[in-house]
Amino acid sequence: KMADNFDEAVAQSTAIAQGIEAQIKELHTVAPDDQSAVRVNNTLEEAQKIYSLIATIQAVFWFVGIGTIIAGIVGVGNIMLIIVKERTKEIGIRKALGAIPMSIVGMILQEAVFVTIFAGLFGLIFGLGLLELVGPQIDSDFIKYPQVNFNVALATVFILVIAGAFAGFIPAYRAAKIKPIDALRDE
């Protein structure tokens, strides 16, 4: 695990830095209580702080990403509930003509997944376009060529498909429970 190796490296470099500092103090006349007379700069300690900062930023991104997916699930679920309510008569006719509940569930789930994929791909394309516009403007030693990993984008689309199916499950279940006589009488 990188964090364990990093901690070990910091501990070793700190011990080495303290040893070097002690040797320099022995070789030169320095007041024992003067902390600023000799200082060995251990850049690995700074790197560990940056590593911790990056880990915190990644955790925040995960939190925001999961929150966004949850908000998307709620949004798509609400849209699908409205669609089911507006199409109650159509669903009733389908059931009166012999449609089985699973075909109704499949139809609603398919629409939920379609809405989710459409919105997700729009967001992905928008984000990639924004990255292409803003990326060259970033002048940093840490970020030379900002890019999105293809595997991450593919995994994101897969997660969106699962989220869309999850979002459409309750509306699909409600649509499957509609009784044809009630649906036809509903208008």
Phi, psi and omega per residue, in radians:
K1 nan 2.334 -3.029
M2 -1.109 -0.708 -3.092
A3 -1.085 -0.685 3.121
D4 -1.138 -0.811 3.108
N5 -1.094 -0.667 -3.137
F6 -1.134 -0.776 3.116
D7 -1.091 -0.716 3.100
E8 -1.110 -0.743 3.138
A9 -1.116 -0.708 3.115
V10 -1.125 -0.747 3.132
A11 -1.089 -0.756 3.126
Q12 -1.152 -0.774 -3.117
S13 -1.181 -0.575 3.095
T14 -1.158 -0.746 3.106
A15 -1.100 -0.749 3.107
I16 -1.104 -0.779 3.141
A17 -1.076 -0.714 3.115
Q18 -1.148 -0.670 3.094
G19 -1.128 -0.761 3.113
I20 -1.102 -0.754 3.139
E21 -1.083 -0.720 3.132
A22 -1.142 -0.713 3.133
Q23 -1.142 -0.712 3.121
I24 -1.127 -0.697 3.116
K25 -1.144 -0.571 3.101
E26 -1.235 -0.655 -3.094
L27 -1.325 -0.453 -3.079
H28 -2.088 2.644 3.117
T29 -1.379 1.991 -3.111
V30 -2.379 2.416 3.062
A31 -1.109 2.320 -3.065
P32 -1.087 -0.484 -3.114
D33 -1.642 0.022 -3.136
D34 -1.522 1.754 -3.095
Q35 -1.310 -0.384 -3.072
S36 -1.644 -0.021 -3.099
A37 -1.192 -0.764 3.124
V38 -2.277 2.261 3.129
R39 -2.477 2.253 3.055
V40 -1.827 2.132 -3.104
N41 -1.530 2.051 3.138
N42 -1.756 1.740 -3.079
T43 -1.224 -0.325 3.116
L44 -1.174 -0.553 3.067
E45 -1.131 -0.702 3.081
E46 -1.146 -0.694 3.111
A47 -1.093 -0.644 3.111
Q48 -1.136 -0.667 3.099
K49 -1.120 -0.737 3.124
I50 -1.139 -0.723 3.102
Y51 -1.045 -0.749 3.114
S52 -1.137 -0.696 3.105
L53 -1.098 -0.756 3.125
I54 -1.118 -0.709 3.112
A55 -1.099 -0.681 3.106
T56 -1.157 -0.745 3.118
I57 -1.095 -0.711 3.100
Q58 -1.093 -0.700 3.119
A59 -1.114 -0.705 3.111
V60 -1.125 -0.738 3.109
F61 -1.072 -0.719 3.090
W62 -1.087 -0.765 3.141
F63 -1.067 -0.810 3.135
V64 -1.136 -0.732 3.132
G65 -1.091 -0.797 3.121
I66 -1.141 -0.711 3.088
G67 -1.075 -0.688 3.121
T68 -1.159 -0.713 3.108
I69 -1.121 -0.731 3.115
I70 -1.099 -0.756 3.108
A71 -1.100 -0.673 3.099
G72 -1.136 -0.705 3.109
I73 -1.077 -0.785 3.123
V74 -1.100 -0.762 -3.137
G75 -1.099 -0.837 3.136
V76 -1.142 -0.687 3.098
G77 -1.038 -0.765 3.111
N78 -1.131 -0.742 3.104
I79 -1.046 -0.759 -3.120
M80 -1.202 -0.602 3.064
L81 -1.095 -0.703 3.106
I82 -1.150 -0.734 3.127
I83 -1.075 -0.757 3.121
V84 -1.097 -0.725 3.136
K85 -1.100 -0.751 -3.133
E86 -1.233 -0.458 -3.082
R87 -1.824 0.359 -3.126
T88 -0.991 -0.765 -3.114
K89 -1.122 -0.773 3.121
E90 -1.066 -0.762 3.125
I91 -1.114 -0.700 3.092
G92 -1.079 -0.727 3.108
I93 -1.113 -0.769 3.113
R94 -1.026 -0.764 -3.132
K95 -1.201 -0.640 3.113
A96 -1.142 -0.519 3.130
L97 -1.501 0.004 3.018
G98 1.960 0.137 3.107
A99 -1.154 2.342 3.126
I100 -1.463 2.722 -3.125
P101 -0.952 -0.635 -3.128
M102 -1.143 -0.546 3.107
S103 -1.226 -0.608 3.079
I104 -1.185 -0.780 3.109
V105 -1.045 -0.800 3.128
G106 -1.045 -0.721 -3.135
M107 -1.099 -0.806 -3.114
I108 -1.208 -0.732 3.113
L109 -1.100 -0.688 3.115
Q110 -1.081 -0.751 3.116
E111 -1.148 -0.694 3.127
A112 -1.112 -0.760 3.118
V113 -1.139 -0.715 3.116
F114 -1.058 -0.817 3.131
V115 -1.062 -0.743 -3.116
T116 -1.165 -0.780 3.131
I117 -1.124 -0.753 3.134
F118 -1.030 -0.880 -3.131
A119 -1.142 -0.695 3.139
G120 -1.141 -0.780 3.120
L121 -1.164 -0.642 3.061
F122 -1.055 -0.802 3.125
G123 -1.113 -0.698 3.128
L124 -1.139 -0.801 3.129
I125 -1.129 -0.727 3.105
F126 -1.080 -0.784 3.134
G127 -1.109 -0.733 3.104
L128 -1.137 -0.705 3.087
G129 -1.095 -0.750 3.104
L130 -1.104 -0.703 3.108
L131 -1.107 -0.691 3.113
E132 -1.154 -0.610 3.130
L133 -1.328 -0.770 -3.042
V134 -1.512 -0.546 -3.074
G135 -0.866 -0.883 -3.137
P136 -1.133 -0.350 -3.129
Q137 -1.405 -0.286 -3.110
I138 -1.335 2.096 3.125
D139 -1.993 1.616 -3.064
S140 -2.520 2.608 3.060
D141 -1.333 -0.399 -3.082
F142 -1.505 -0.577 -3.108
I143 -2.106 1.739 -3.128
K144 -1.509 -0.898 -3.085
Y145 -2.307 1.531 -3.131
P146 -1.135 2.356 -3.119
Q147 -2.703 2.878 3.092
V148 -1.909 2.240 3.119
N149 -1.183 2.307 -3.119
F150 -1.044 -0.721 -3.136
N151 -1.119 -0.636 3.096
V152 -1.160 -0.751 3.122
A153 -1.096 -0.723 3.125
L154 -1.140 -0.749 3.104
A155 -1.110 -0.651 3.123
T156 -1.114 -0.759 3.112
V157 -1.102 -0.702 3.102
F158 -1.087 -0.774 3.104
I159 -1.082 -0.657 3.104
L160 -1.116 -0.687 3.115
V161 -1.091 -0.785 3.117
I162 -1.101 -0.770 3.137
A163 -1.105 -0.680 3.112
G164 -1.120 -0.728 3.109
A165 -1.133 -0.719 3.118
F166 -1.112 -0.728 -3.129
A167 -1.139 -0.560 -3.105
G168 -1.536 -0.077 -3.045
F169 -1.137 -0.848 -3.111
I170 -1.126 -0.833 3.082
P171 -1.066 -0.647 3.127
A172 -1.156 -0.701 3.112
Y173 -1.101 -0.756 3.115
R174 -1.123 -0.699 3.133
A175 -1.122 -0.660 -3.137
A176 -1.197 -0.427 -3.114
K177 -1.515 -0.084 -3.134
I178 -1.159 2.300 3.103
K179 -1.575 2.341 -3.075
P180 -0.970 -0.728 -3.087
I181 -1.142 -0.700 3.116
D182 -1.208 -0.671 -3.118
A183 -1.160 -0.720 -3.121
L184 -1.270 -0.466 3.118
R185 -1.465 -0.282 -2.955
D186 -1.105 -0.563 -3.014
E187 -1.193 nan nan
